[in-house]
């Protein structure tokens, strides 16, 4: 989809832009040379700038002219305020978050600090900045908060999450994201800060950190290691290919009414077990082994508080902007598998730098 960011957004501040979804978003922004992009990221174990760096290499003039990476921890309220004042952005897109459920079980404090306190500091800095803007810029300023469908809890066999679904988070991660959503909403209602909130389903695609389910399964299979599945594998997720998500974010940012929220889903519901089997079947074709990759599947104790099913009703964004996800699960998974097979050096370097060895996290 063409980059449809309005021309009056000349300076865009992106937080968490070295993360998976944020880096894909910045990559899309880089295609519009009139935009100056500021990427605020604390560069944690899961951060990686390779994707953006590759985009810049293709156009060497971009680095100084269009893009700047600033290392910052959003817990530092003074630094956040000073940085936003110096940048003087036309809009702020907040991707910054600790996002792995299993890690939130092991160490919830980091999630509280990053996702709640970090969002609060960012909102306060944005409010001060917005109130000092000239009228014409203030009228167009936006704070766009990127969130997850996990804030809504767990579904049974029927039903879908929508913009009107009550919040019912079940993990430290989803509770911290729910809290951040409520902060953003309250800053709109109390202080009139112009905000948007989008809640997306599970994202996947190239450049994703290997502890997430899909790259984890791919890499374990390629290394001929056991592929663990929590419980009976019947938990269902709605998978959204990352480029489809970016299409939706571009539309919301450019067209949505201030104070609104949109749910963004992939229309690809599948059980964890069937997803893993799909990955294995694609690997059987693309990288045949002595035995079928399905033989590597093993069942392990379930995750504490494991949500049963996620599914998103994206009829609002379809109705308002004509957006629908374009990538079916087979095509998206096949393309993702091929990317990880071709980029083993990147995967190995990320694993080495993060000291993550594809093991299980979040047991209690």
N, C-alpha and C positions, 0 to 999 in steps of 0.2 A: 504494500500500500504506500502511496506517495506520502511523504512527510507533509502534514497539513497544519503544522504549528503556526499560529497567527504571527504576522510580521511584527506586531508590537512587542512580542517577547524577544528582546535582543540579548538579554543576559539571563540565563537559566541556571539556577542552583539545584544540583541533584545531590541528595545525601544517599550514601550507600551505593554509589555508582560503580564500585569495584566488585559488587556482588553479582550474582547470576542475572537476575532480571534487570537490575540497574545498568549493568554494562551493555546489555542488549538495547536498552532504551537510549543510552548515550551514543551507541553505534548508529542508531537511526538519526539522532539529532545531528551527528557529524556530517550527514549528507546535505544539511542546509548550512551553507558557509556563512550566512549572515548572522548566525547565532553564536554567542560566546557561552561556553559551557564550563561551569565550575563544579567539580566532583569532590564533595566532602566525604571522606571515608577514613575510618580508623585503622583500616588494613589489618583485619584479623586473620586467623588461620584460613577462613573460607574466602577471603578476598583474593581477587586476581585481576591484574591489569592487562593481561596478555591480549584479550579480545580487543580492547580499545587500542592498545599499542599497535596491533596488526592493522587496524583501520587507519591509524595515523600514518603508518609506514607507507600505505598506498597513496597518501597525499601528504608529503613531508611538510608542506606549508601550514598544515592544520595545527601543529602542536602549540606554537607560540600565538597563533592568530585566533584559534577557536576553542582551545581546550586547556584547562589547568586542573591538576590534581592537588588537593590540599589535604594533608593528613590531620585529622582532628577527631577527638572523642567527644560525642555530643553530651557526655556527662559534665563537661567543662563549660558551664553556663557563660562565664565571662568570655572565654575564647569564642564560643558560638556567636555571642552578640557582636563582638569585635569583628569577626570574620564576615558576618552578614552585612554589617555596616560598611565594611571596606568593599565588598563585592557589589552592593547596591542592586540586587537582582530584581527582575520583573516578575518572576514566579519561582516557587520552590516546590520541588517534587521529592517527597520523602519516601525513599526505599529502605532507609537504614533500619535494620532490625537483626537481632539474633533470631534464627528461624528454625532451628532443628529441634524437633520435639524431644528426641532421646537425650540430647544434651541438656535440655531444660529440666529433665528429670534428675540428671546428675548434679546440676548446678543452677538452680532457679534464680539465684541472686543476680547473676549476670544478665538474665533476661529482664528482671525487674529494672535494673539500672539502665540498660540500653533501650528497652522498648517503652518504658514508662517515663523514667526521668529524662532520657534523651529526647523523647517526643515533647515533653513539657518544656525543656530548655529551648528547643527549636521553635515551638509555638510562641513562646514569650519573645524570642528574638525577632520572629517574623512579625508579631503584632507591633513591636516598637518600630521596626523598619517600615511597615505598611502605613502607620499613622504619620510618619514623617515624609511620606512620598507626596509629590505634587498631585493635585486632584486627578488629572487625566491618567497618570500612572497608577494611582491608588484604585481607581475605578476598574482597572483591568488586571490588577494583581491577583494571584491565586496561590493558595497553599494546597497542594494535591497530596493526599496521604494514601499510600498503597498498603492495603491490608489483605486479609486472608478469609476464606470461608470457614476456617477452623474456629473462628470466634462464635459461630452459631451452634457448636456442639455436634451432636450425632443424630443422624436420621435412622428411622426404621426402614422397612422394605419400600415404603411409599413416601411421596412428598419430595419437595425441593426447597433449598434455601432461596430466599428472595430479599429484596431491600427491606421488607417488613418483618423478617424473621427475628424473633427475640434472641438475644445473646445468651449463650449457655456454654461457655468454654469449659474444657475438661482437662487441660494440661497446663503446666506453668507457662509454656510458650503461648498457647491460645489465650490464656487469661491475661497475659501481659499485652498481647495485641488487642484484645478487647478493651483493655484499659486505655490504650493509646487511641483507639477509635473514639471512645467516649470523651477523651480530652479534646480531640480535634472538633468533635461535634459541639462541645460546650463552649469552645473558644469562638465558634461561629455564632451561637445563640447569645452568649453573654457579651462578647466584645465586638461582634459583627465582622470578625476576621473572615475574609472570603475563602472558603474551604471547599474541597471536594474529597470524597472518600470512595475508593473502589475496593471491593472484596473479590479476590480471584480464587479459582480452584487450583489444584496442584499443577505447578508448571514443570515442564521438562524440555530438553533440547541440548544442543551443543554448549560446551563450556561450563556445565553445571558441576559443582564441587562433588567429588566422588562418594561422599557419605550419604547422599540422597539416593532414594530407592533405585531409580532406573540406572544411573551410572554405576552404582554399587553392584547391581546384578550383572551388568555388562562386564565390568572389570573382574569380578570374581569368576565369572564363567571363562573369560579369556585366560585367567591365571589357573584354571582348572581347580578352583577352590569350592568348597561347599557353599551353596546359596541358601541362606536361612530365610524362612518365611514365618512370621509371627502367627501363633495360634493355628487355626485351620486354613488361613489364607483367604477367608471369605469376606474380609473387609473390603469395601468398595470405595474407590476414589474416582473423581471426575477429572480427567487429565487434559490440560490446556497447553498446547505447543507455544513456546515462549514468543515466537514472532506474531502469533495471533493475539496474544496478550498485549504486545506493544502496539499493534494496530488499534486495539480498543482504547488503550491509554491515550494515544494521540487524539482520538476522536473526543474522548471525554474532556481532555485538557483544552481542546480548541472550541468545543461547542456546549459543554454542560453548564447549566445554571448554577450559580454559587449556592453552597449549602446543600447540594444534592449528593446522593451516593448511588453507585451502580454495582451490581453483581456481574462478574465476568466469568463464564464457565466454558468448558471445552466441549461439552456435549459428547463426552467419551467416558461413560461409566464402565468400569471393569474391575473385577475382583483382583486383589493382589496376586493370588495364585495364577489366574489366567493371564495377567500382565507378565509375570515371570515366564510362564510357558510361551507366551508370544515372543519375548526376547530370545528365549532358547531356540525356538523354531527358526527365527531369522538368522541366528548365529549358526545353526545347523546348515543353513543354505550358504551363508557368506564365508564361514570359516569352519568347515567340517572337521570334526574331532573323531577320535577312535570310537567314542561312545556318544550317544545323544546328550546334549547339555542338560536335558531334563533330569538325567540321572544324578546331577549335582544338587538337586533340590532337597532340602531337609526342613523339617518343621521344628520350631523352637518355642519356648514359653512365650506367651503373648506379652506385648508391651503393656505396662500398667496404664489403666484408663484409656485403652485403645478405642477410638471412635469407630463405630461400625460402618457408617456410610456417609459420604458427602455427595451432594448433587446440587447444581446451581440452575435456577431459572433465570436465564439472561434475556427474558422477553422485553425488559425495560430498555436496555441498551439497543436491542434490535429494533424496537418500535421508534425510539427517539433518533437513532443515528444510522440505522440499517446495518449494524455490525452483527456478523455471525462468525463463529470459528470456521476456518477454511481447511484445517488439517485433521484428517481422520486419524485414529489411533494407530492403524497399521502403517500408514505412510510416515507419520511422525516418529514412531519407534524405529522403523527401518532406517530413516535418515539419521537418527540419533546414534543407533548402533554403528552405522558406517563411519560417523564422525569420530567416535571413540576408538574404533579400530585403526583409523588413520592418524590419530593423535596420541599415540601411546607415550611419546616423549613428554608431552605436556602433562598427561596424567601422572606419570612417574615423578615428575618434578614437583607437582602439586602435593602428592602424597608425601614426598620426602620433606618438603618445606613445612608442611602442617604436622608432620609426625603421626599422621593417621594411617593405620595399616589395614583398613577395611574391616576392622573388628566391630563387635556390637557395643553400643553405648546405651546407657539408660536402664540398666537392670537395678532392681532394689531388693 
